């Protein structure tokens, strides 16, 4: 069953009158023993060539569970073309049967110390014999020359042979290390496999040998293979300049594509918080509601209903120009106050507009537009009305003034909305914004015991969020369905493959543990940095448990994916994880690691640029432009939130590239060929991206270009480059700008600095450190 070009093929085993025989391939050549007697020793280049072939042959036998037990020069043929053939399997045995066969069988001069002492043979016994053969090939003499078998056993157990370089001048020192490691008296100190010996020899390609032998290379072997060089300085400089220039272009384009840049947003969150305090103080009925300020929170939220309505009702190229007026408000500032600690359900302890739900007396929430005008008020009074207390009518002019509306120009109408809080008086008016905005508005308000508890400016797009669910478009539902299917395929398939790999012992447990610990630590750091912490010990402990549970789930989920996927990638596409394996091995400054980080970073910048083009291109050619990008709004609140987001997205930046490799692997299993698998994934991902836009003429080709660049990067440069690209793609979540005078410029500087630092580190490591920092010589 051993089929390898360097192994003499055994076709049949039979017997004639009790005499067993082997039917073998005919090799027209000379055995290595007679060749060495004739010429003495082999030249280094030829000896290395034969040594690599011998390692491949031995690895092929071991992969089938076969021990040779009699590897020696006389059993190695060199045919007329110089091809190596390992022959004579008369003493071979199965590894699991080594304990039951004749332990004394073999040629004493090529037996390991443990065999000479009466112990059974093992894989490392064949490795010892390989070392003896290599010693003769390179030096022309046996490693040990005792007078008897007993003396041979004592000599091999105590005295190392002379080093080959001491006998033959000019030998590569790596040959010394490879041979002497094979000749270690202790089997545990010898190389674990013949492929490991291949990695130690000059010019050895352990991955090629492993693939030829049908063996899965170890993570250490993958890390040791591949190029030792990164990028030429000229290429590295070109990539760095392209990446940095792309970041500048992204910042310029985001000034037109991001929502936060298209609305009037001169007031910082601190100013808007003071404005919220001022509004609450001006409402006499709410002076007792939450004035202790025991717990406060605030943030930003986009009005997705208004954006969807504007996209559907206005098909002109200028449909987003009205955002500059601030009315209707597409971006809102929310503020919440409670006399009790607010305990959100979010695993990171982040308080939002709806988490925790408003249920405690004294809770009050406000929605302001970016100019500080009230859009919505919801409050729960903290005191009850006495039965004999008179209930005066509330004058709504105050709230209209705080909303920047002229109360006299609004016509009373019957209320039609269900307030989200309890009221005993409901009012409603119709009118318009004073700045001439065409959209009619409807104002609903309510009071309880003469105190204002509800006020909301309602447009045709406004949805009663506590009653009506958000209505997704058919395209968005289809896109989400594809995404959900991919998640279930990855999770289910990973679980089954992880079980199989655990049973076979093929998984890289050490690498999986390192990554899982990194992800767990990243999530917990994000929890520490987010500002939802409280001083109450029990409540803080409860939030810690939620965050730790999420971190444990995500890190365990990644562990399953890694154990499931990594061995198959290592056996089929080891060249795609060489730099990743080196990174896990702690070789952070390796030039190949730097190369993949730099190239991946440039691709990541390209992805963000194409995304910005996808948002802006319709407007350039007179089509209705896409909805402005929202990104992660909370990052502008503080640098602490920006850093917290960076740690929060670590799982996505690592798990998503792993998932794509896993999907390619599954598709290749079903479709048989990698090109077909890549084509199927290309079509699937292109459809998913294109469905998210509303300009097919632009969305389809740009989506195809983005997906094609994903697959090129993953197939050509591998996993680490894809992960680096995902990190740069994170820049799309930050509202980057080149206008550093804005109050939220700090988050933009953080994102740009982070992206530039990743590119710079990749550049520095890819050229081997300080040696390449000089500018390349471009000629006169």
N, C-alpha and C positions, 0 to 999 in steps of 0.2 A: 504493500500500500504506500510505500515511500516513493513519490514521484518528484524527482529533483534533478536538474541537469548535471549536478556534480555527484550523484549517487548512481552506481551501477545497478540497473534495473533487475530485480529478481522476478521472473515470470511465473515460476511454478516450484512447488516442493513435492517430491515423490519418493518412491522407494522401489527397488528391484531386488527381490529375494532378501528382503530385510536390510538392504543397503540404501540409506537415504541419500538423496542428491538434490541439488538446486539447479534449476534451469535459469541461466543468467544472460544478460546482455554481453555480447562479445566486444571487448575493448582491444583494439589493435594499437598497442603502445608498450610502454616500459613502466615498471613499478618504481616508485620513488626511492626505494632502498637501493636498487641497482644503479639508478641515476646518481644518487649521492656517492656511492662507491666509485663511480666512474669519474665524476667531476669534482668531488670534494664537498663543496657547499654551493648554494644557489646565490646569484646576485641579489642584492636587496630588493630591487623592483620586482623581479620574478618571484622571489620568495614571498613578498607581500601579496602579490596577485594570487599565488597558490594558497596562501594562508587564508585569505578572504573566502576563497571557494571552499576550503575545508570547513571553515566556520559555518558557511551556509549549508553544507551537506550535513554536518553534525546537528545543526538546529532543525533541519527538516526531519531527521530521524527522531530527535527528542520530541518534536511536536506531535508525532504519531505514537508516542509512548514507548519508543524502542531505544534500548541501550546497546551500543556497539560492543563494548567490553573487550575489544581487541583491535583498537585503532593503532596502527603502526605503519611505518613507511612501506613495508612489504605488501600491505593491503590497500595502498593508494596507487592508482594507475594514472599515468600521464599519456594521453593518446597522441596520435600523430599531429593533431592540431593544437596540442598544448592544453587540452581540456582535462580537468581533474575528474577522476572517478574513484569514489570510495567503494571498495569491494569487500567480499568475504564476510558474510553475516552468519557464518557457521556457529559463532559463540554468542550471537546477539540474543537478547531477552527483552521481554516486556518489563517496563519499570515496576509495575505492581507485582510482578512475579520474581523480582530480583532476590527476595528473601528465600525463595524456595529452590532456586537453581543452584548448580555447583559453584560455590563462591570461590573456589580455587582455580576455575578455568580462566585461561588467558595467557598471554606472553609476559613472564615476570619482568622483563626489561622495560615494559610499557604499562605496568600496573601501578595504581596509586598506593600510597602507604597503607590505607585502610584495607585494600584488597590483600596486600601482602600479609597483613596481620589477621586475616581470616574473616573480615567483615564483608557484607554484600556490597556489590557495586551500586553506583548512583550516577545521576547526571554529572555531578562534580568529579566522579572518577573518570568519566570520559573526557572532562575538561583537563584533568591532569595528564592523560595520555596525549591530548592535543598539544599541551605545553611541551611535552617531550619531543613530539614530532617537529614542532616549530623550532625548538632549540637546535635540532640536528640540521634543519633546512638552512638556518641562518649562520650556524657556526661550523657545520661539517663534522661535528663530533657529538657523541651522546652526552647528555647532561650529567649522568652518573656512570661510573665505570668500576664497580666493585668486583671482588673475586668470587663471591657467592651470593645466593639469594638472601641468606641471613644478613650478610654485610650490606646488601642492597637495601633491605628494610630499615636497618639502623641508619644508614647514610641518608635516606630520603626523609626519615623522621626527624633528623637533627641538623644536618649540614646542608645549607643551600648550595646550589651549583654556582660556578663562576658566572658573572653576568656576561651576556653575549657581547656587549660593547667592550668588555675587557679582553675578549678573544679576537674580535674583528673590529678594527678601527673604522670609524665613519658610519657606524650603524646609527639609525635614528633612536634617540633615548626612549621613545614611545614603545619600541620593540622590546626593550628591556622590561618595562613595566608590564606589558601584556603577557610576556612569557613567564616572568617570575611570579606574577599573580596567579597564573594557572598552576604553578609548581608549589604553591603553599602547602605545607604538610597538613594543616587543618582544613578540612573540606569547607567549613563555613566561611573561610577567608578567601576562597577562590571565587571567580566570577560565577554568577548564578546561571548563566546560559552562554551558549556559543555566540549569540548575538552581542552579548556584553563584551566578549573578546573582540568582536568585529569593531565595536566602537572605540576600542583602545588602540587598534592598529593604525598606522599612517594611511590616510586615504580611505579608511573604512567608512562605509555608509550603512549604519545599522538598520536604518529604516528600509532601505532597498533589500537588505538581506532578510529582514523580518517579513517583508511582503512576499519575497520569493519563497520563504520557508512556510508561509501560511500562519505565521505566529504574530500575535499582537505585541508590539514593542512596549516596553515599560515606559512610564512617564519620564523616568530619568534618561532613557535612551532617546526619547523624542526631544528632550531638552538639549541633549548632547549633539543632536544631528543638525543639519541645515547649515546655512551660511554663518560664518563668524564675522562678517562685515555688515555694515549698515548701508549708508548712502554716501555717494561721492559728495564732497562739499558743495560743488556747483548745484547738484540736484537737490541737496538738502536746503540750500539757500533759496532756490526757486520755490520749493514747497512752502518754506516759512513765509516768504514774501507773499505768495499767493494766498496763504491762509490769513495773514494779517490784513491784506487788502480786502479779502472777502468779508472780514469782520467789520471793516469800515463801511463797505457797501451795505451790509446787513443793517447797520445802525442807521444809515441814511434812508434805506427803504422802509424800515420799521416806523420812521416818522410819518409815513403815509398809510401804512398798513395796520398799525396797532391801534386799538380803540382808545387807549389811555392818551395817545398823542393827538387824537382827533377831537377830543372834547375839551372845553375850557377847564383846566385843572391847575389853577394857580395856588389854591389853598392846600396846605399840607394837612396830613391827618391830625396833627396837634391843633391846628387852627380849627378844623372841623369838629374836633372833640369839644373845644371851648365853645364853638357855635351851638353844639347840642346842649351843653350845660346852660347856655344863655336862653335857648328856646324853652327848655324845661322850667327854668326860673321865671320866665315870662308868663307861664300858664298857671294861673292862680290855683286851679283845681288840682294841679299835679305837684304842688310844693311839698306835699307829704309823701309823694311816691318816689322812693329810692333816693332821697336826698342824702342819706348816710354814705352813699357811694361805696357800700361794702364790696360790691363786685361789679366791675365795668369791663366791657369789651367792645371792640370796633373793628371794622374791616371794609373791604370793597367788594362789590358784586355787580355783574353786568346784567342788564335787563334783556335777557335772551328773547322774551316774548316780543319786545319792541323791535329788536333786530330782525327777527323772523318776519314780523308784520311789514317792516320797511322793505325787506328784500322781496316780499311777495307783491306788495302794492305799488312799488315804484321800480320800473324796469329801465329807467334812464341811466346814463353814465354818471349823473351827478346826484344819485340817490342818497349818498352819505354826506353830502355837503352840509346838511342841516345839523349834523352832529356838533359843528363848531359853535352853534348858538347855545348849546347846553339844554335845549328844550325841544322836544321831549328828552328826558334824561336817559341816555343809554348806559351810563356808568353812575352807580349810586354808592354813597357812603352810609354804612349802617352803624348804629350805636345802640348798645344795650346796657341797662343798669338793673341791678337787683339788690334788695336789702339782705339777701342770703347768698351764700356761695353758689355760683352756677357750675353744675357738674355735667359736662357734655358727654355724649356717648362716643365721641370720636376717640380713637385709640391714642392719638397724640395729645389729647386734652385741649384741642382747639375749639373755642367757642365760635359759633357761627350765628347767622341771623335766625336760624330755626333750631339750633342745637345748643343748649337744651330747650325743649318747648316752653313757651311762656305759660306757666301755670301758678307761680308763686305770687301772692299779693305783694304789690309794690314793684313788680317788674314793669319796665317800660322799654320800648324799642322805638327807634327813629330811623327813617330813611331820608337822607338829604341828597340833593344833587351836588355836583362838584363845586357849585358856587355857594353852598351852604343854605339853600332854600329847602324847606320841608316838603317832602313828597308823601310821606306816610307816617302815621303815629298810631301805636298800639300800646295801651296801658291797662294795668290791673290795679285799681285803687287799693291802698293798704289799710284803709279804715272803712268801717260800715256806717251807714246813715242811721241816726236815731229815728225812732218812729214819729216823734213829735217835731222833727227838724223840717223846716221849710225847704223846698227845693226850688231855687231860683233857676230861671232859664239861662243857659250859657250863651255868651256873645261870641259868635264864631269869627268875628272880624279879626281877632288877634291871630288865630291860626292862618287865616287867609293872608294877613300881612306877612307872617313868617314864611309863607309859601311864595311870596312875591306876586300875589294875585289881588286884583281890585274887587272887593266883595260886592260893591255896588253894581258891577257889570255882570253878575251871575244871577241867573233866574232860578228860583226854587222849583224843584220838581219832586215827584214821589220817589222815595228810596227804593232801589231795586236790588241792592247787594246785601248779602248776609255778613255782618261784621264778624271778625275773628275773635272778638271779646264780647263780654256781656254788656248790653246797653239797655236803658229804659226809654231813651229818646233817640230817634234816628232822623237825620236830615240829609237832603241831597240838593245839588245845584248843577246847572249846566252853563257852560260858557267857553271861553278860549283863553289861551295865553296872551298876555298883553303885548308880546313882541311880534304879533302878526302871524304866528305859526298857524298853518291851515287846519291842523288836526283839531276837531272839537274835543273838549275834555268834560268829564263828569266828576263831580266831587261828592264823596259820601263821607258822612261824619256821624258820630254818636256820642252820647254822654250817659253817664250813670250817676244818679243822685246829684245832678247838676255839675258834674266834673267831666271834662273832655277825656274820653278814653279811646276814641277812634277818629282818624282823619286820613283820607286817602284821595290822591289825584288819580283819576282813572281815564285811560285812553281807550280807543277801540281795540287795542292789542292786549289790554291788561287782563290777566287771568286770576280768578280767585284761587290762589295756590292751595288754600286749605280745603277746597272742594274739587277743583278741576285739575286733573293730571296734565303734565306737559305733553303736548301732541307732537310726536316725531313725524317727520316726513317718511314716505315709503322708502326713499333712497337711504335715509339715515338708519331706518330699521334694518334694511338689507345689509348695510355696512356693519352694524352692530352684530347682526346674526352671524356674518362671516367671522367676525372677531371672536365671538363666543364659541363658535365651532372650533376654531383653531385652538382656543384655550383648553377645551375639553379633549381635543385630540392629543395635545401635548401632555396634559395631566394624566389621562388614562393610559396612553402609550408609555409614558415615562414610568408609571407605577409598575406596569407589567415587565418592562425591560429591566428596571432596577431589581426586581425580585430575581430575575434570571441571572443578572450579573452578580448579585450577592451569593447565589448558590454556586456559581462557577468561580468566584473569587477574582473576577477580572477588574473590578472597580478600583478607581484611584481614590481610596478612602482618605489619604492624607490631603490631596488636593481639594476634595469635596469638603472636608472639615475646615480647611483654611478659608475657603470661600464662604461657607455658611457662617463661620465666626465673624468674618468681615461684615457680612450683611446684617447679622444680629447687632453688632456694635454700631453700624451706621444708623439703623432704625432707632436704637436707644439714644444715640447722640441727637438725632432729629427730635425725639421726644424731650430731651433735656433743653434743647434750644428754643422750641416753641414756647410761647409765653402764656400757656394756659395753666400754669402751676398755681397751687393754693397753699396757704399756710397751715390748713388743717391736716393733721398727720393721717387720719383715717382716709380722708378723701384723696389725698396725694398718693397714698398707698394703693387705693383702688385704681387710680389712673395709671400708676406704674404697672399694675397687673395687666391692664388692658394693652398697654404698649408692649410689655414683655411677651404677652400672648401673641400679638400680631407679629412681633419680631421672630418668635419661635416658629410660628406657622410659615412665614415667608422663608426663613433660613432652612427649615425642614423641607419645604417644597422645592427649593433650589437644590438641596442635597439629593433629593430623589431624581430631579432632572439631570444633575451632573453625573450621578452614579449610573443612570440609565444611558445617557448619551455619550459620555466621554470615552468609554472603551471602544465603542463602534467607530467613533471619529478617529481614535488612535489606531485602529486596525485598518480603516479604509482611507482616511485622509489625514495621516499624521503630520504632513507638511503644513496643514492649516492651523495647527495648534503648537507649532514649535516655539514661537515667541511667547505664547500664553504659558506653556510649560516652563519656560525659563523664568517668566515673571513669578509663577508660583514657587519656583525653586529658590527665589530670593535674588535672582540676577536682575535687579532693577535697572542697572546701568548698562545692560548688554546692548550693543549696537543694533542688533536685530529687533529687540524690544523697542528701542527708540525709533527705528525706521517705521515699524508698524503703527506706533502711536502718532508719528508725524503724518504719515499718509492717511491714516484713519481720520485724524483731525481735519485734514484738508477736505476729505470727502464729507465729513460732518458739516463743514462750512458750506460746501456745495449744496447739500441737502437743504439747509436753512435758506440759502439764496433762492433755490428753485421753489421753495414754499412761498417765499415773499413774491416771487414773480407770478406764482399761481394766484396770489391775492390781488396783485396790481395790474397784471396784464390785460384783463378784460376792459378796464378803464382806459388803458393806453390805446385801444383800437375801437373805442366808442361803444363797447358792450357794457351792460350793467356790471359794475365791479363786485367782487365777492365781499361778503361781510367782513368787517375788520377783525383781525386776530385779537383774542382776549388774553391768552397766556395765563400765567399764574399771578393773579392780581395782588395777593398778599405779600409778594416779595418786595413790593415797593414800600411797605410800611416801615421796615427797618433792615439793617444789615443782618441782624440776628435771624430774621425770617428768611432772608436770602440764603444764609448758610444752612438753616434748617432744611430748606427745600433741597439743597444740594445733597445732604445726607439722606433725605427721604427717597430720592429717586435712584439711589445706588442699586437697589434690586432690579429696577426696570432696565437700567443701563447694562446690566450683566445678564439678567434672565432672558430678555428679549432676543439678543443675538444667539444665545444658546438655543432658544426655542426655534429660531429660524433654521439653524443647523439640524435640529431634530426633525423638523417638517421635511427638509430636503432628504434626510435619510429615509424617512417613512415613504415618501413619494418614490424614491429610487428603488426601495424594496418592491413596491407595487408595479412600477413602470419599467423596472429592470435596468434602465440606462439613466445616467446622471443628466444628460442634456434634456431628456424628456421630463425629468423631475424638475429641473430648473425652469423649463418652459411652463409647466403646469403652475408652479408657484408664482412665476412672473405674471401669468394671466390672472390668478386669484388676487394677488396683492394690488395689481394695477386696477382691477375692478373695484376693490375695496376703497382705494384712495380716490378714484375718479367719482365714485358715488357721493363723496362728501362735498363736492362742488356743484355749481349750477351753471357752468359754462363748458359743456362737453368739448367744444372745439379747442379749448385751452387745457382743460383739466385732464383729458385722456392722454395727449402726448406728453404733458409735463409729468403726470403720474407714471407713465411708462418709463420716462427718463429717470425719475427718482428710483423706481424699483430696479431698473436695469443697473444703476450705479450701486445699489445695495448688493445685488447678486455678484457683480464684478468684484466688489471689495471683499465680500465673504469668500468667494471662490479663489481669487487671485492672491489675496494677502492674509486671509484667515481670520480667526476669531478675535484676536487682540485688536486688530485694526478696526473691526466692526464695532467692538466695544468702545474704542476711542472715538469713533464717529458718533456713536450714540451720546457720549458725553458732550461733544460739541453741539449735537442737535438739541441739547438742553437749553442752549442759548435762545431758542425760539420761545421758551417760557418766560423770558425776561424782556420787559419793554425797553430794549436798548435804544440809546439815542446819542447823538454827538453834541446835543445841546446840554452841556454840563451845568447850566445855570438853573435848571429845573430842580424842584425840591426832591424829586425821586431819582436824581442822577446817581446817587450812591449805589442803587441796585444795578444800574446800567454799568457803572465802573466795575462793580463786583463781577458781573457776568463777563465783561470784556477782559478783565484781568485774569479770570479763571480760564477762559478760552485761550488767551495769548500765552499763559503760563504752560498750558498743556502742549501747545504748539512748540514753545521754546524748549521745553524739556525733551520732547521728541527730537527736535533738531539737534540739541546738544549731545544726547546719547547716541543718535544715529551716526554722527561723525566721530564717535569715539572720544568725546570730551574736548579738552582744550586744544588738542592738536589741530582741529579743523575750524577754530573760531576766526581765523584770518579770512578776510574776504577773498573769494576765488579770483584767480588771475584771468581776466576776460580779454587780455591782449591789449595792444595799443589802441 
